[in-house]
Amino acid sequence: MTLSETLSAACGAPVDVYLTEGARGAVVICPGGGYEWRSPREAEPVARRFNTIGLHAFVLQYDCSSAPLGDRPLHTLSRAVAAVRTHCPDLPSGRVAVCGFSAGGHLAASLGVRWHDPSRFPAETDLAAHRPDLMILGYPVVTAGAYAHRGSFVNLAGPDPDAQALWSLETLVTPSAPPAFVWHTADDKSVPCQNSLLLVGALAAQGVSTEFHLYPHGVHGLSLATPEVDEPEKGRLADPHVAGWFDELTDWLNGFWPAPHVSK
C-alpha cells in the first residue's frame, strides 16, 4: 500500500500525503469548514508551504457527515497522529505537530488539550503516541460561550447548550497541553478573535508556552493570505501583512525543531 493508503486505513479517513526531502518533522493538517465541510484552501496549499520549511504534511479529511459528530473527528485525528509516528520512521522522535484552521483549529486544539484524558478515547488508545508535540492554530473556533461560532458547536455536539459547553476549549486547558502558535484577525466576524484570546489566556494561566499574533484587519478564512488562496467573492484577498504569519511560525518552529542551518 502507499503511505496515503496505510495512514487512511489506520485512522479511518482519507489522508492526503505531501512529503519533503530530509524532513525535520511532520504536521497533520485539519482544514476548517464549521464541522460541515473541509476547505481546500486550508489543505493542499498549506501542506505544500509546510514542505518548503522541511515538514512532511498530512491533510486529514475528517468526517463531517451525520451531525452531531461527537468524538468521531477527535478519534480520527488521534489515530492519524499515532499512525504518522508509526509509519514515518524517518521522522526525528517527538516531532509531530497538529495544525488547524477555524473548526479544524478546534479539532487540532481538542487533541492538544485532551490527549492525556483516557475517558475521551477508546480503551486501546496509546495516549503518548497521539500527543501532539506542537499546536499551530489559525483563527480557531474555541469557545461555546458568548463568542461562539454556534454552527460549529451544533454540528459537533447538537443544539443543547450544556452539551456544547463540554467542547469549550478554554475550560479544558491543563499544563499538559503542547506549546502553541496561534493567530487571528481582529476584524473576524465569523469566529471573533475573542476565541483565540480566551485560549491564549488559558494556556498562559497553565504555563503552556504560546506565541500569539493578532492582526488588525482581515476577514475570516484567509488561510495563507497569499494570491494562490484568494477568494474575492468572500473578501478573502492576499494580504502581505497577514501572510507574514507563516514567517513568524517558521521562526517559532525553529526554536523547537531546528532546521539543519538553524542553531538554538
C-alpha angles and dihedrals in degrees: 000000000000119000089253091054092046094050093043091053092047096052100031097238136078115277120195111211127214113177130188134194118266096003116202091197145335138250130204109210125209111194118212130241109138092275084289101090140347121253115231088205088068095045125053098016090052093045093052090049090054088052089061091062095048104268129128105229129209122188111208114212094202121188117273098169132103101027136238087065098185114174096345098099091042092052091047092053090046091056092044094055091047091047092052089054091049100043102038102065092166091070119105110248116270098018111118116117131185122222127188141169126211107323087002086058088055089052094048092046091045089063090043094057099032104038093105097050109096092192090070097056140052114279094251094056116126098220095195092052094056098043110118112231092208137010123218112189129182117194090328127198103237118149132059089196133086095319096046126141086228097196092061092054094045090052091046103040108008129246098305109107092210091055090048092051090063087068096049099121100199087069094052104054117122132171087265092074114112123245112284140211111198132179135177141158123244092222094059106128097174098054106016117224089243085082091067093038091056092048095046090048091052092047091050092048089055094047095248113155107248139171116198132188122189112188116203098226138031139095124250119282102030093148106184091351089225130127093260091066098041114142103180095177088065096039092254103142133161111276116185092200095053090039086064088079089087093054089048089049091051092053090048092048092051088063091061104028108024117210114232091265095043122090121196 
